Amino acid sequence: MPVKQNAAQTELDALSAAPLEAQRAAGYAHTLAEILQQPSTWRETARALAGSGVLDETLQGGVRSIVLTGSGSSVYAGEAIAPALQRSTGVPTLAIPAGTLLTHWREVLPADKGVLVSIARSGDSPESCGAVSRLLTHRPDVRHVVLTCNAQGQLVTRYRDDERVEAVVLAERTNDRSLVMTSSFSNLMLAGALLADATIGADAVESVANAAETVFGEHADDIARLARGDVRRVLYLGSGGGVGAARECALKMLEMTGGRVTTMAESFLGLRHGPMANVDAHTLIVAFLSTDPVVRAYETDLLAELAAKGLGMARIVVGADVPAMAGDSDDVAIELPMLRDVGDTLALLPAVVVGQLLAFFRCLALGFAPDTPSQGVLTRVVGEFVMHSEDAP
C-alpha cells in the first residue's frame, strides 16, 4: 500500500485558506477548525492536567470499581480508555451509557464502593444529569468526577455544592460548536487517560500531536480521494479500547452523511463471527492497528483474510509499522512511526482524526454541510425529556 508524501498544498490547506465567510456559507467553518485544532488542544490539555491527581485522590479509601459514563460520543470515549484505566489503576473499570444507568442502575452498577466518571461535552444531556442525580440519592456511597468541556453545563453547576462531586473542566475551545464532536471527543478521551495515569508524559502527548499533524499534512488528500468514491458502507475495526474509537468514527460518518452511508464498528476478532457477511464491494474498511505486536499479529491476519476473500472496496490502515499486504492501489497506509512507544490508548487519538477526516470529506462529497449535516434530525445537545420517578430506592 502506498504511503503518501508531503504535497505542496493539501485539500485541507485549500479549505482552511478560504475566507471565513465562504467557509460558513459552505457549512464547514466550525467542523474543520475543530478538527485541525486537535494537536494544539491536546498539548494544552496535557499541560493543564499534568500532576492533577484528581482520580488518584478519588480512588483512595477502598474504591473497588470505576464506571465511565456518557451519551453517544462521550461513552465511546469511556470505552476507548477503560482498558488502560483498569491497567494503570488496578481497579475494575467499565463504560456504561448514561441512559442505561438512568433506567437500569440497579442491574448494571457494581455493588461495591465506586467512582462514576461522567464524560460530557456540554454537560447538559438529560440522561447524564438524571443518572448522577439518581445515584446521589440511591447510591450515596458512589463518588463522582465530572469531566466536561463546558463550565456552565448542568453537570458542573447543579452539583457544585455537593462534596461527593468533583468537576474537571477543559479549555473553552474544546467545547465544539459544530453539531458533531471532534476536538471535544479527543480531548475528553485524553483527559480521562491523564487523570488516572500519571506515567503519561509530555513526550507521549507530543508524539500523538505530531502524528495527527502528519495525517493532516501527508495523508488527507488520499483520505479525501477515497471519500469521493462510491462509498456506501464503512467498516471500522479496532481491538480493546480501539473498539470504542471505531464506534466513535462510525458515529461521525453516520452523523455527517445524514445516514446516507451505513456503518459498522467491530473488533478484529469479532468480525469473523457473523459481521463479515456485511462487507461488500462498496464497503470501505478502516483499521486501527494496536501498538502491541501480539495483538497486531491477530489484526494483520484478519486484514490478510479480507484481502484473500476479495472483501471491501479499499482499506485505510492506521498505525506504526503498517505491514505490506495484498491489495490494490486504492488502499491507503497511514504510517505513523511516532506511535510505536505511546501505548494503545494514546495511539487512538490520531486514528480518530483519520475517521473524522473521512466523514468530513464524505459529507462534502455528498453536498452536505459538516457543521449541521442532519438537516434538523439531530441537535447539538439532546433536548429535555421527561424524567420518570422511581417509587422505591
Buried (B, 14 or more C-beta within 10 A) or exposed (E): BEEBEEEEEBBBBEBBEBEEEEBBEBBBBBBBBBBBBBBBBBBBBBEBBBEBEBBBEBBEEEBEBBBBBBBBBBBBBBBBBBBBBBBBBEBBBBBBBBBBBBBEBEEEBBEEBBBBBBBBBBBBBBBBBBBBBBBBEBBEEBBBBBBBBBEEBBBBBBBEEEEBBBBBBBBEBBBBEBBBBBBBBBBBBBBBBBBBBBEBEEEBBBBBBBBBBBBBBBBBBBBBBBBEBEBBBBBBBBBBBBBBBBBBBBBBBBBBBBEBBBBBBBBBBBBEEEBBEBBEEBBBBBBBBBBBEEBBEBBBEBBBEBBEEEBBBBBBBBBBEBBEBEBEEBBBBBBBEBBEEBBBBBBBBBBBBBBBBBBBBBBBBBEBBBBBBBEEEBEBBBEEEEEEEEEEE
